[in-house]
Every structure is written in C-alpha cells, then in structure tokens.
Amino acid sequence: MDKDTRFQRLESSLKAARYGSSAKEVLETCSLVAQYAQEHTPDQVKAFQEKVEINPQVWLRLLALHRDERLQKHQEHLPASYTTLYAIHRMSDEEVEAAVQQGVIHPKASSHAILSWSKQNRQRSGNGVPPWRCLMVFDREIEKKEFSIMRLRLNEIAREYGASLMSEWDYIQNDSVSDESKQQEISKLEKKILEVSRPFYDRMSDEEKQQAGVIQLENLLHLDITTFGWVTRPDSKTKIGKGRPYTPPYVYKLALQFQMTDSRSQRFNFKRRLRDLAEKQPDLKELIEDVLATYMTA
C-alpha cells in the first residue's frame, strides 16, 4: 500500500470516528497515525487533525496505543474499542498479565469493567491512592454555561483514571482506621458474593460467560450492577422486570457497591434501591434488612 493510499484510508477512518472493527484494525489505525506524525511537520499534523475533526487528545492516545508493545502481545484478547484499549494501556505490566489470566481482558470487555477491576485490584493490594481534595480557585467570574463545560471536561479526565468528580458535600474523609475497617467489609462481601453466586455461574454456558466477561468465577466481582443482575437472575429464561427478577447475590452486590464508593449521594441511592426492592420482593425483605444493618450503616 503506497503512502497516499495509506493516509487516505487513515483520513476516512478518523473522519468517520471508526478506528476498526477488531483490535487488530484499531492498532493498524494507530500505526497509521504514528506514521503520519513521523512523516509530517507539527503544523501539518495540526491541519490534518482539524480536517478530520479529531480531538488532539484522542490523537495522542492513538499514538500511545501504537507504542504500547503489550497490546500487540495480547492482541487476541483485546476489544475493538480504543477507549477500552487506552484503559488497558494505563495498567501496569503486572495488572495486564493478571487481567488477561483472569479473563477480565477479553474481546467484549468495556472500559468501565477494566477501570473497575483496576481500582478494586489496587485497593486489595494496598496500592490505591487515598481520597484527596482538590480546591479550584477562579480569578474571575465564570458563567454557568462555562462552568458546566468545565465540569464535563473534568469528569472526562477523572473517568480516564478510574476516578470520579464529586462536590465538597459528597466528600467523605477517611482515616487509616476506617480505611482498614472498610477493606475488611469489602473482603467479607466479596467472599459472600462468590459463595452465593457460584450456582448461577455454574449454570452459564461458555457463550454466556464470554458475553458477560466472566471467564472465571472471580470476574463476577467486577461486573457492573446491571450485568450482574442478569447473570444472577432466577433462571435462564427469566428477564429482568418480569416474574421474580432479583436474587440474594444482587443484594450483596449492591452492598459491595455501597462500600466501594465514598460518595454520600451514591451511598444514599444504593440504600434506597434496596429498600425499594424489599417492597417489590417481600421474599428478600429479611435479607435486605440484615444487609442494611450489617454492611450499610454509614
């Protein structure tokens, strides 16, 4: 493929914001981005970015993916989403290897699942960054619309690192004692979830496990709450919202989500969801009351 043809293909892909239908194709697009950057001046690159309407930050991320040799090594396990690939790129070598072995990284993995697994893995190993406050001081008045745009951009940056942006009143200051206690509660809940979820995991077909991203039982801990509710539904034919939609593992999963967040508003919502569920499913009411009293008193 000659140079003109290669760059025409790159231009078409970037304009359509379609970087590839497989990890291999996405990495090929990243390679073309690197070639273009190498063979053109910074001004030419900037003009090309404006022509294809690509955010310079996205361009830099595609370059970073091209330089990450680990992605080539594990290409068969990778998803076709550049945002998910970038979440993998931000992982340490040890995390990448562990995530591949545990089946967390697979062709249908989402960036949310990868970031959630990384966050929980670091907390369990004691390598997580403790909560900290960031104070922003403006030297001029800022309009409401401008402030909203700023918050949106800050949220995007926070999500890139598996973090979240919260207001001052959502912040909870934890000391070392409460952190240790919290980790103990999380460990108990994770053990309980795996125990009560095993029958649901065992009944899944290999195709369902691949679809949900639960190659191993432990992968259930990193599922988002909606997918987890589907995996642990009463039987393979029941749909969420029909019949008896939820089972005990779902209750413990909400309690785990409660323990994993420091946001007051999110904690309030998890409690409310369980109380609403107790009203809708009286068979779970006793368990829910016990879980609320045992794991969700903060």
C-alpha positions as CSV (number, residue, x, y, z in Angstrom):
1,M,0.0,0.0,0.0
2,D,1.6,3.3,-1.1
3,K,1.8,6.3,1.2
4,D,-1.1,8.3,-0.4
5,T,-3.4,5.3,-0.2
6,R,-2.5,4.7,3.5
7,F,-3.2,8.2,4.5
8,Q,-6.4,8.3,2.5
9,R,-7.5,5.3,4.5
10,L,-6.5,7.0,7.7
11,E,-8.4,10.1,6.8
12,S,-11.5,8.1,6.1
13,S,-11.3,6.2,9.4
14,L,-10.7,9.3,11.5
15,K,-13.5,11.3,9.8
16,A,-16.0,8.6,10.5
17,A,-14.6,8.1,14.0
18,R,-14.4,4.4,13.2
19,Y,-11.0,3.1,14.1
20,G,-11.6,-0.6,13.3
21,S,-14.0,-3.5,13.9
22,S,-11.3,-5.5,15.7
23,A,-8.4,-4.9,17.9
24,K,-6.1,-5.6,15.1
25,E,-7.7,-3.0,12.9
26,V,-7.7,-0.4,15.7
27,L,-4.0,-1.0,16.2
28,E,-3.4,-0.7,12.5
29,T,-5.1,2.7,12.6
30,C,-2.9,3.7,15.5
31,S,0.1,2.7,13.4
32,L,-1.0,4.9,10.5
33,V,-1.4,7.8,13.0
34,A,2.2,7.2,14.1
35,Q,3.4,7.1,10.5
36,Y,1.6,10.3,9.7
37,A,3.0,12.1,12.7
38,Q,6.5,10.9,11.8
39,E,6.4,12.0,8.2
40,H,4.8,15.4,8.6
41,T,5.6,18.6,10.5
42,P,3.7,19.6,13.6
43,D,1.8,22.3,11.6
44,Q,0.8,19.7,9.0
45,V,-0.3,17.3,11.7
46,K,-2.4,20.1,13.3
47,A,-4.0,20.9,10.0
48,F,-4.8,17.3,9.4
49,Q,-6.4,17.0,12.8
50,E,-8.6,19.9,12.0
51,K,-9.5,18.4,8.6
52,V,-10.6,15.1,10.1
53,E,-12.1,16.8,13.2
54,I,-10.2,14.7,15.7
55,N,-9.5,15.9,19.2
56,P,-5.7,16.3,19.7
57,Q,-6.1,14.4,22.9
58,V,-7.6,11.4,21.0
59,W,-4.7,11.7,18.5
60,L,-2.2,11.4,21.4
61,R,-4.0,8.4,22.8
62,L,-3.9,6.6,19.5
63,L,-0.1,7.3,19.4
64,A,0.3,5.9,22.9
65,L,-1.6,2.7,21.9
66,H,0.8,2.3,19.0
67,R,3.8,2.5,21.3
68,D,2.4,0.0,23.8
69,E,4.0,-3.3,22.9
70,R,1.9,-5.2,25.4
71,L,-1.2,-4.6,23.2
72,Q,0.5,-6.4,20.3
73,K,1.4,-9.3,22.6
74,H,-2.2,-9.8,23.8
75,Q,-3.9,-8.8,20.6
76,E,-6.2,-11.9,20.5
77,H,-7.7,-11.0,23.9
78,L,-8.3,-7.3,23.2
79,P,-11.6,-5.5,22.4
80,A,-12.1,-3.2,19.4
81,S,-12.8,-0.1,21.4
82,Y,-10.0,2.4,21.5
83,T,-11.2,3.8,24.9
84,T,-11.0,0.3,26.4
85,L,-7.6,-0.2,24.9
86,Y,-6.5,3.1,26.4
87,A,-7.8,1.9,29.8
88,I,-5.6,-1.2,29.4
89,H,-2.7,0.9,28.3
90,R,-2.8,2.8,31.6
91,M,-2.5,-0.5,33.6
92,S,0.9,-1.7,34.9
93,D,2.6,-4.8,33.4
94,E,1.6,-6.9,36.3
95,E,-2.1,-5.8,36.1
96,V,-2.3,-6.5,32.4
97,E,-0.9,-10.0,32.8
98,A,-3.3,-10.7,35.8
99,A,-6.3,-9.3,33.9
100,V,-5.6,-11.5,30.9
101,Q,-5.1,-14.6,33.0
102,Q,-8.4,-13.9,34.9
103,G,-10.3,-13.2,31.8
104,V,-11.0,-9.6,32.7
105,I,-9.5,-8.5,29.4
106,H,-11.4,-10.1,26.5
107,P,-12.8,-9.0,23.1
108,K,-16.1,-7.7,24.6
109,A,-14.6,-6.0,27.7
110,S,-15.7,-2.4,28.3
111,S,-13.5,0.4,29.6
112,H,-15.8,0.7,32.7
113,A,-15.1,-3.0,33.5
114,I,-11.4,-2.6,33.1
115,L,-11.2,0.6,35.2
116,S,-13.4,-1.0,37.9
117,W,-11.2,-4.1,38.0
118,S,-8.0,-2.0,38.2
119,K,-9.4,0.2,41.0
120,Q,-10.5,-2.8,43.1
121,N,-7.3,-4.7,42.4
122,R,-5.2,-1.7,43.6
123,Q,-7.4,-1.3,46.7
124,R,-6.9,-5.0,47.6
125,S,-3.2,-4.8,47.1
126,G,-2.9,-1.6,49.1
127,N,-1.6,0.3,46.2
128,G,-4.6,2.5,45.7
129,V,-4.4,6.3,46.0
130,P,-6.3,7.5,49.1
131,P,-9.1,10.0,48.6
132,W,-7.9,13.6,48.4
133,R,-9.5,17.0,47.9
134,C,-8.7,19.3,45.0
135,L,-9.6,23.0,45.5
136,M,-10.2,25.1,42.4
137,V,-9.9,28.9,42.8
138,F,-11.1,31.2,40.0
139,D,-9.5,34.6,39.4
140,R,-12.6,35.8,37.6
141,E,-16.3,35.3,37.5
142,I,-17.3,32.2,35.5
143,E,-20.7,31.9,33.7
144,K,-23.0,29.0,34.4
145,K,-22.6,27.5,30.9
146,E,-18.8,27.8,31.0
147,F,-18.8,26.1,34.5
148,S,-20.9,23.2,33.1
149,I,-18.5,22.7,30.2
150,M,-15.6,22.7,32.7
151,R,-17.2,20.1,34.9
152,L,-17.9,17.9,31.9
153,R,-14.2,18.0,30.8
154,L,-13.0,17.4,34.4
155,N,-15.3,14.4,34.6
156,E,-13.9,13.0,31.4
157,I,-10.4,13.3,32.8
158,A,-11.4,11.7,36.1
159,R,-13.0,8.7,34.4
160,E,-9.9,8.2,32.3
161,Y,-8.1,7.5,35.6
162,G,-10.9,5.4,37.0
163,A,-11.9,8.3,39.4
164,S,-15.0,10.4,39.8
165,L,-15.6,14.1,40.3
166,M,-17.6,14.9,43.5
167,S,-18.8,18.0,45.2
168,E,-17.5,19.1,48.6
169,W,-20.6,17.8,50.3
170,D,-20.2,14.4,48.7
171,Y,-16.6,14.0,50.0
172,I,-16.0,11.7,52.9
173,Q,-12.7,12.0,54.8
174,N,-11.4,8.6,55.8
175,D,-8.7,8.0,58.4
176,S,-6.4,4.9,58.4
177,V,-8.6,3.1,60.9
178,S,-11.8,3.5,58.9
179,D,-9.9,2.5,55.7
180,E,-8.8,-0.7,57.3
181,S,-12.3,-1.5,58.6
182,K,-13.7,-0.7,55.1
183,Q,-11.3,-3.2,53.4
184,Q,-12.4,-5.9,55.9
185,E,-16.1,-5.2,55.0
186,I,-15.2,-5.3,51.3
187,S,-13.4,-8.6,51.7
188,K,-16.3,-10.2,53.6
189,L,-18.8,-9.1,50.9
190,E,-16.6,-10.3,48.0
191,K,-16.3,-13.7,49.7
192,K,-20.1,-13.9,50.3
193,I,-20.9,-12.8,46.7
194,L,-18.7,-15.5,45.2
195,E,-20.2,-18.1,47.6
196,V,-23.9,-17.3,46.8
197,S,-23.2,-16.7,43.1
198,R,-21.5,-19.9,42.2
199,P,-24.7,-21.8,41.3
200,F,-25.6,-19.1,38.8
201,Y,-22.1,-19.1,37.4
202,D,-22.1,-22.9,37.0
203,R,-25.3,-22.9,35.0
204,M,-24.0,-20.4,32.4
205,S,-23.0,-21.6,29.0
206,D,-19.5,-20.9,27.7
207,E,-21.1,-18.4,25.3
208,E,-22.8,-16.6,28.1
209,K,-19.6,-16.4,30.2
210,Q,-17.8,-14.9,27.2
211,Q,-20.6,-12.5,26.5
212,A,-20.7,-11.3,30.2
213,G,-16.9,-11.3,30.6
214,V,-16.9,-13.9,33.4
215,I,-14.3,-16.4,32.3
216,Q,-13.6,-17.2,36.0
217,L,-16.0,-17.0,39.0
218,E,-14.0,-14.1,40.5
219,N,-14.8,-12.0,37.4
220,L,-18.3,-11.6,38.8
221,L,-17.0,-9.1,41.3
222,H,-16.0,-6.7,38.6
223,L,-19.3,-6.7,36.7
224,D,-21.5,-3.6,36.6
225,I,-24.7,-3.9,38.6
226,T,-27.0,-4.4,35.6
227,T,-24.9,-7.2,34.0
228,F,-24.6,-8.8,37.5
229,G,-28.4,-8.8,37.9
230,W,-28.7,-10.5,34.5
231,V,-26.1,-13.2,35.4
232,T,-27.8,-14.0,38.7
233,R,-31.4,-13.9,37.5
234,P,-33.6,-16.7,39.0
235,D,-33.4,-18.9,35.8
236,S,-32.0,-18.7,32.3
237,K,-35.5,-17.8,30.9
238,T,-36.4,-15.0,33.3
239,K,-36.0,-11.5,32.1
240,I,-35.3,-8.5,34.4
241,G,-38.6,-6.8,35.2
242,K,-40.7,-10.0,34.8
243,G,-41.6,-12.5,37.4
244,R,-39.0,-12.5,40.3
245,P,-36.2,-10.5,38.8
246,Y,-33.6,-10.5,41.5
247,T,-31.9,-13.0,43.8
248,P,-29.7,-12.7,47.1
249,P,-26.4,-12.2,45.2
250,Y,-27.8,-9.0,43.8
251,V,-28.5,-7.7,47.3
252,Y,-24.9,-8.4,48.4
253,K,-23.6,-6.8,45.2
254,L,-25.4,-3.6,46.0
255,A,-23.9,-3.7,49.5
256,L,-20.4,-4.1,47.9
257,Q,-21.1,-1.1,45.6
258,F,-22.0,0.9,48.7
259,Q,-18.7,0.0,50.4
260,M,-16.7,0.8,47.2
261,T,-17.8,4.4,46.9
262,D,-17.1,7.4,49.1
263,S,-19.9,9.5,47.6
264,R,-22.8,10.3,50.0
265,S,-25.3,10.6,47.2
266,Q,-24.3,7.3,45.7
267,R,-24.5,5.6,49.1
268,F,-27.9,7.0,49.7
269,N,-29.1,5.7,46.3
270,F,-27.8,2.2,47.0
271,K,-29.7,2.1,50.3
272,R,-32.9,3.4,48.6
273,R,-32.6,0.8,45.8
274,L,-32.5,-2.0,48.4
275,R,-35.4,-0.5,50.4
276,D,-37.5,-0.3,47.2
277,L,-36.5,-3.8,46.3
278,A,-37.7,-5.0,49.7
279,E,-41.1,-3.6,48.9
280,K,-41.3,-5.2,45.5
281,Q,-39.9,-8.6,46.6
282,P,-41.1,-9.5,50.1
283,D,-39.1,-12.7,49.9
284,L,-35.9,-10.7,50.0
285,K,-37.1,-8.2,52.7
286,E,-35.5,-10.1,55.7
287,L,-32.2,-10.5,53.9
288,I,-32.2,-6.8,52.8
289,E,-32.8,-5.6,56.3
290,D,-29.9,-7.8,57.6
291,V,-27.6,-6.5,54.9
292,L,-28.6,-2.9,55.5
293,A,-27.9,-3.3,59.2
294,T,-24.6,-5.2,58.8
295,Y,-22.9,-3.6,55.8
296,M,-24.6,-0.3,55.1
297,T,-24.9,1.7,58.3
298,A,-22.5,4.5,57.4
